Amino acid sequence: MREHGILFTIPNVQAILAGRKDVTRRIVDKEAESDILKRRRAYDVHDESSLVRVNGKLFDAKDPVHAKILALWSPYGVPGDQLWVRETWLDLTPAILGGHYEGPRSFVAYRADRQIIERHDNDHVMTAVDTASLPVTIDWEKLRGWKPPRYMPHWAARLLLEVVSVRVERLQEITIAEALREGCGPVEHPKNVNPSPLDVFHELWDEINGETAPWDCNPLVWRIEFRRLP
């Protein structure tokens, strides 16, 4: 079993916490997708979307044997591996214990649900904190210095996911059922009273990936199914 870090936006973390999200899609390396388009005729494969090159090897993701091999090269691991969630966070230790504190205790705040966790280095136990019990008042509206997910160290992660399955597919292969599993359920929308889960997913995808791999380009993606560990 291996562990891998994985970044999630605030809405995605909220969906995981609410039990509405157990699937995520991530972009396949652009070089791999380019290689697919160049080699599809040489391999006489009509559905080029099923081919992907990983670590110099070309695989057909829809072939059962190749799919298993492909999963072994996945940057997000294989079934049974674990993903530690990197989310928007803030180290509150200096504010709570003083700027010069260097002991085994640390306090981390998470923006997605305004939770504070106390961590003990000695036993690596993480405990949810009642803000009323803290020696300082936490004003969430005035907190500054939030750090983006990419800067979260492993020790500060509170959410752990287990990989259930991994496969490669085209982004636009997603179905309504899959969009719901992505956490894109019915929401109020300023432009559409009742947007479909696919519309919601489409918009969220372009908000995150629009500059590098927009929906309209229909890029190859890793489709990772997971379950939240206690």
N, C-alpha and C positions, 0 to 999 in steps of 0.2 A: 504494500500500500504506500502510495506517495501522496504528498500534499502539494497543491498548487494555489497560488494567489489568483483571485479573479475580481475584477472591478465591477461595481454596480452603482448606478445612479440612485439618488434619493427615492424617486418613485418606485424603482425596482426593489430596493431594500424594503420599502413599505409593503409592497406586494408580497414579498417573501415572508415578512413578519405576519401578515394577515392570512397566510396560507393560500394565496391566490396565484402564486407563481412557482412552478417546478420545472420550467424549461427556459433555456436562454439560447440565443443565436449569436455567434461571433464570426467576424469576417475571416475567411481563409486568406492566407498570404497572397498578395497581388501577383507575385511571380508565379505562384502555383496556378492561378487562374489563367494567366497568359500562356503558360505551357500547355494547358488543356486545349485551348483554342488552336494552337499550332500543331498539336499531335493527334487530334481527333481522327483525321483521315488515315494517318499511318496505322492507327490501331483499329480502323474499320469499326468504330463505335458510333452508332447513330445518335445516341443521347449523350452529347458531350458534357452535360451537366453532372453526369455521374462519375466523371473522371477527375482525379486530383493528383497532383504530384507532391509528395512529401519526402523531404530528405533525399531528393534525387530519384525517387521511385514513383512510377506512375501506377495508380490504382483505380479500379472500377468500384466505386463506393456501393453500387447496387448488387455486386457479386458477393454472396454470403462470406466466402473465404477471404476475399480482398477486404471486405468491410471490417472483419476482425483484425486484419493486419493494419489497416488504416487507423483504426482506433488506437493501436499501440503507439502511433506517431502523433497522436493528438496532443497539442499543447495544453489541453485541459484534462489530460489523463484518460484512464480507462475505467470501466465499471469497477467499483470498489475503492477507487482513489477518492481523496477528499479535497474539497475546495474551500479555502478560507477567504471569507468575503472582505474585500477592501472597500470601505465606504467613507463618506464624509465624517470627519472626527475632529476632536480637540482634546489635547492633553490639559486636564484641569488640575493636575498635581500642584503646580506652583501656586495657583489661586487658592487651593484648599489647605495645603500643608506648608506653604511658604516657598519663596523662590530659591532658597538654599537647601531645601530638603533633598537628601540623597539616600533615603532608606528604602526598604523593600516594598513599600506601598505606592500605588499609583492610581490615579482617577482619570477615566476617559469618558468624554461625552460624545454621544452619537446624534447627529442632526436629524436623521430620519424619523425618530420617535421621541427625541429629547430624553433619552435614557442615559443615566450615569452608571458606570461600572467601576467597582473598586477591585484592583488586582493585587495579589500578594506574590511577589517574586519567589518566596521561599517554597510555596506549595502550588503555584500557578493556578490558584483558584480565583475565579471571577465572580463577584457578587453584585447584584443590583443594589443600588443605593437609594434610600429615601432622602430626597433633598432636604426635607425638614430636619433631618438628623445632622446635617453638615454644619460646621462652625461659621460658614459664610452663606450669604443669600445668593442664589443663582438666578439671575435675570436673563432668561433665554433670549429676549429681544435685544439685549445689549451685548451679548457675547460676541467677541470678535476673534479673528485669527483661525477660523475654521480651515482645516486642511483637506484638500481634495483626496479622493480615494487612492490615487497613485502614490501618495506619500504615507499611507498607513503601513506601519511595520507589523510583522506577524504577531508580536506580543499584544498588540492593541485590538486584534480581531476578536469579535464576540460571536460571530455566526460561522458555523461549520456545515458544509454541505457534502453529501456523498454522491458521487457520480453513479447514475443508474444505467445510462446508455449514451453512446456518442456516435454520430453519423454525419456525413456531408450531404448537403442538398442545396438547391438554388433557393434564394431568399423568397421568391414569389411562389414557391411550392407550399408555403404556409396556408393552413386552412383556418376556418373560423374557430374550430375546436382547439387548434394549436395556439391561436392568438389569445384565446381565453386562458390557456395554460401559461402563456407569457405574462399573464397578469393584466391583460387589456380587456377588462370587463366593461359593462355599460357605465358611461360617465356623462356628466353634463358638459356640453361642448358649445362654445360661443357661435360656431358656424353651422352646427348641425345638431338638432335637438336629440336625435337618436343615432349617433354614429355607430357603425358596425365595429366589432372587435378588430377586424382587419384594417379599417380606417384608422383606428386608434393606434394599432401597432405600426402602421405605415408612417404616421406622423411622428411617433416616438422614435422610430428607427432613424428617420431623416434628421431629427433634432440631434441625435448622438453621432450618426455616421454619414450625414448628408454631404460632407465635404470630400470624404474619401471613398465611400461606397454607397451612394444613394439607392433608394428603392428602385428607381427606374432603370438602373444598370443591372438589376437582378444578379447580384454577386453570389459566388459560392460562399456558403456559411457552414460553420460547425454548429450542429444542433445538439445541445447538451441537456440531457434530462437529469434531474437531481432530486434528492430529498434532504430536507433539513434535519440535521442531527440535534439531539437534545443537549 
